[in-house]
Amino acid sequence: MWRKICFATAFFCLLIGGGIQGVAIGESTEDMVKNSPPASDYPQAGALILLDDTKVILTDGGSTTQRHLLVKLFKKRGIEKWGDIKQRYDKSHQKVETEVARTFKPDGSVVEPPPDAISDVSAPEVQWASAYSNAMMKVVSFAGLEPGSIIDYQWEIRSVKKGGGLFSKLFGWLKGKQKRNFWTGTKFRSTDPILEKRFTIDAPADLKLKPVILHGEISPMKKEVGKRVVYTWEAKDMGQIIEEPNMPPLDQIAPRLLLTTFNSWTDVGKWFAKGFYPQVKVTGQIEGEASALTSGAITELEKIRNIFLWVVREIRTVHLPLGQAGYKPHPAPKVLENRYGDCRDKAVLLVSLLQGAGIEAYPALVNHSEVEIDEDLPSPGQFNDLIVAVPRTKGGYIWLDPAAENSPWGYLPPEEQGTKALVVKPDGGEIVKIPLLLPEENRSFALMKLDLASDGNLSGVVTNRLKGFTDQVARALLKDKTPQEREKFFQEAANRISQGTELVADTLTNLKDLKTPAEIRLSFKSPQYAILEGEMMLFEVPSNPLTFYGLFPTLPFRKYDMIIPSPMIMEERVIIKIPSGYRVAHLPEEMKIEKPVGEFTLSCQERDGQVVYTRKLALRSKKVERGEYRNLKSMFDKLAKPQTRLIILEKETT
Amino acid sequence: MKKLWFVLFPLLLSLLIWGCAAQRQVVQRGLVQTLNQIQAEKYPDANAVVVFDSIRVDLQRSGKYVQREHKLVKILTAQGKENYSEAKTGYFSAYDTVLVTMARVIGRGGTIVDIPANQIKDIPLPAFGKFFLPHVREKIITFPNLVLGSSIEFATKDIMRNPPMENNFDTFLLFEGMDPISCQVFELIVPQGMKIRYLVKNENVRLDFSRESKGDKVIYRWVARDVPRVIREPGMPPLSDVATKLLVTTVPSWKEWSRWYYELASPTFEADQAIRDKVAELTSDLQTEEEKIRALYYFVSQKIRYVGTSMSGKKAGHKPFPAPKTFKQQFGVCRDKAALLVSMLKVLGVDAYIVLTNPAIRVERDLPVDQFNHAIVAIKDRGGKFWYIDPTFENTREFLSPFEQDKAVLVCDERGEDLEFTPIVPPTNGMAHIKAISHLNPEGVLDGQVIIEANGCYDVVFRSWLKQMPPMQRNMMFQGLLQSVSPGATVKDLKISDLSDLYTPVTVEIEYSVTDYWMKAGDYYLFSAPTAVGTFDFLSFAFLRGANLPQRRYPLNIRTTFGSQVDEEISLPPGFTLKAVPSPIEKSYPHFSFHASYQPQGEKVLFSKQVLYHQPEINLNEYGDLREMLQGVERSAKGKIILVAKQNL
């Protein structure tokens, strides 16, 4: 029964922006081409989307999506972007047909791509997930492209059920007829300007569609035709989005239509549970494995930890977003046997093992792309990842991502923190907010003990203690390096202090052990580090050579909010032994800047023949709203000035 | 029926039990022992060990062959598991067929699990870059149940039905890789009388060679044992340039290759009327031959899009499409673009040829083995000398990309040519010229103007980057770049020359402003010359990243010759006196040099800096000198101009 439901819903499952066709416009295409605006009207654009028309037709037999794209190319980068249009499809149940593909050239001639310019190739992700993915791409490479050319492409994606004749299909459908579920979405703005965008759903009237428009207002036109209803959303003259560094994803900015037929998150949960829980199988082998993993554990938390870390480490992760290869995992024993899995499979195995150890656990759908979940729209399409939630006895959940191979125990990857998860229990789902860890949980502390000689030579030891986000980054970089590879990494790091710096030694904790916080140390010698100018010695406090994350806001103003991976604290404490024969002539000024977005402190004091220099930057949030950005920028501008690191020493007069 | 079932059932059951048992055989004791000896502790720098990798080629006189590969790898680390979770073999159905004849996982204890058929896939090659090739396919074996200490083993059979050059065979393979190798064997079985030549380059590893006659065959065998892994270094040359490499060929000479490819490609040079008309349109108003050649070159490089959508015909992947086809569809890969340019040049009456080359790896001259992956064009001048044009790289002003220096080229003509190499271009031919005027006011505000005239690789880099961005994003990019001059620097104005105009070098003019530019330390005011820090002549940092290592095992590949000349005039604020400027730095070596100096001139300081790299690769014996020079570069970047307020004197 689940197969039929899955099959039915699979017909209607469409990812945002994917594979929907429009109706051929015929003569009006010619008019649009003839009347298309010149490049001078769009000085920032590489191309202009004259028309993007999508129509989805839902029937009892499946779905057909028609799309019509008309794109005028202004610049070479537009040609590069649009010259090869790719349409994804799943070869196990979809087919793509090209209806029209042609180029209107500036001289008025029309060129069609040759037959060998229309290709069916495997989608790129298949190269690392071939065991999972039937993903293909239909690619049309357009001919005759030059600035001023217009691409006209019309195509159709059809659901195709393999095997059986018409009667068996109909009979099978009637026999297994359940409430059909459907969800889809599209954006009404992009990095190219759009003259006209249209999205139409033609569905049976009894299919209760629930649309939501985010980040904008576009009202649909509704037409009833017999037992069918047709909704159309249309937007015109949508401006181009010019990307800024560290901006939110386009899904958070562009007016976005989301559609669903689910009534509630409970219903979404029930639908997902029907596919997931039957695959949770606590076989003898799974129970045995769970028992072996928890035999030395005393508390329940230790048991959870042991099982979780085992799944993280021993089951190879196949990186595929949730939904791209479906929603139903393989049976847990199969995942255990294969020793690899995508997020669904790793989640089902983790839940099975935890259950085998007598611990309750649930799958939880999340979005790891910094896209906020709209609670008014119950739809699986809002999620792209699957993790696990273990209920705590005192309320709340322990959140576990079994694909997070570089996250220390207890730390959920930052892109999943602060988001809303759909926790799916056997009887339904509920939206739960995952807490965002405080900056204190994402703290890096660097201690540098430096010995400055009177000839300007510098030696020292740098010790980095990492927690949370920077721990994760460091592990991703270093965990799998072999000793010689690590040696080269540290040599390069030491050279960042200054050219010619010699690495003396390096140590680090076992980064493969996700239970142990990361600590990394290097000692070095840096000849002629300080600059001697007459009686003076100019000494620049070295930057931490083992910084695993750098943030520097560059723009004076922003149009969009700025996204930071995680709230964090970055702290360094540098203790510099003053060379004999010298005294301190100048130290950087103390600084304390406090803003809602964060704070920065700098202090530099001389005591007992040493200079103690401390800097601390705390960022309180993952998002810096554009109104707050100027404060962040001015804070960074001050803290990054060379004068905040310059110490001047003078020879002592005898 | 019941009786039959009573008979059949036990038979079926026993077959089932035998089948399961057969699937989980215990592998031979000897092999288990070998595998058990390979432990992570003995290979601390390895993610996996290639226990053996044997390739056997059964060659026929026609050039057809059957290649059998058998590989066994033991997994030592999680990274090794990741690296060997799948085995892939590409093939093209017009040339060969690949069969997987065996695939299994050997567990730690020696148990075997055969890979089921549904985990061996045959799929169209996944799209990569600008290549959408439906007829090129991959056989992918996914290995389940991999744990540390298990091993993967597979065997494939590649049947070559259509050798590129009939009646000939050539290959090259490496005997070093990213994992240590216990034993690697290459065996070539040829008919008696078939002349084979072979050569080993970069002999870091000893290859045991044997030649044995057996009936009507001769067996050549090369064996390498206990080969340590290669540890990657930043900036190292491609692996095939430095690893132990065996080259084998039956092709008698480079001239033979040259003739072969000429015969294959020349029919595609035939122009149609559309091409002839276009040549006339592009060149009729131009005077000199060079101008005309350049016009045609820019047309092909700019107007013919680079994309690969099919490989068709008997010699697909080698033979270009006919020039009229490429011209009409306005796209093609390198060989298509090269053939079209040859066609157009011939219409012009220029003596033009298609050329095979490889801009990425070193082609070994000693033996005529196909190591090419790219096609360009050659023109024979009146003196009989060849010079070269690459119409593939869209952002290159010069006829040849700055990254194609000292690269092997094989001009393909009727009589056959020998392998030659492209010239190394003096860095002064492709320098960035940076002129700057900076004003510092008594409040410490710096107003600066920088004009960058980019040539050579600087031109290619700027053009490539900036063309991809809308103008507003270019502004953002330079805004970001300026932060390295000083945090808080803001772009006041940005002018960029026409990036589509290949006749003119890219010129960028930036006006910017920085508040609080200097550092006040007591009575002193310290600041760097804005152009001293290397913001605008940034390629040194990009191309010399590998110079961070104290020692290297491999040369440092900086990919091109290049240089920059910076001249800055800094106006000092009124009311201040110059106290000190950084000392000049002069570092000159045979193949690279750096000079930086400050010249006080009244109320101004003139700063000048020049860096030159004369070779695309820094040899190991020069590396220490390079490091020393880079220390000088850094000192120059850190140097401070020091002022004192006149009232404090």
Interface residues (C-beta under 8 A of the other chain):
Chain A: P43 Q44 A45 G46 K75 K76 R77 I79 E80 G83 D84 K86 V111 P113 P114 D116 A117 I118 S119 D120 V121 S122 A123 P124 E125 V126 Q127 W128 S130 A131 M136 M137 V139 S141 A143 G144 L145 E146 Q240 I242 E243 E244 P245 R313 E314 R316 E337 N338 R339 Y340 D480 T482 P483 Q484 E485 K488 Q491 E492 N495 R496 S498 Q499 G500 E502 L503 K512 Q528 I531 E533 G534 L538 E540 F552 T554 L555 P556 A585 H586 K633 S634 F636 D637 K638 A640 K641 P642 Q643 L646 I648
Chain B: P44 D45 A46 N47 T77 A78 Q79 K81 E82 S85 E86 K88 Q119 K121 I123 P124 L125 P126 A127 F128 K130 F132 L133 P134 E138 I140 T142 P144 N145 L146 V147 I231 R232 E233 P234 Q302 K303 R305 V307 T309 S310 S312 K325 K328 Q329 Q330 F331 E394 K467 Q468 M469 P470 P471 M472 Q473 M476 Q479 G480 Q483 S486 P487 G488 T490 S500 D516 M519 K520 A521 G522 Y524 L526 S528 N548 L549 P550 A580 R627 E628 L630 Q631 V633 E634 R635 K638 G639 K640 I642
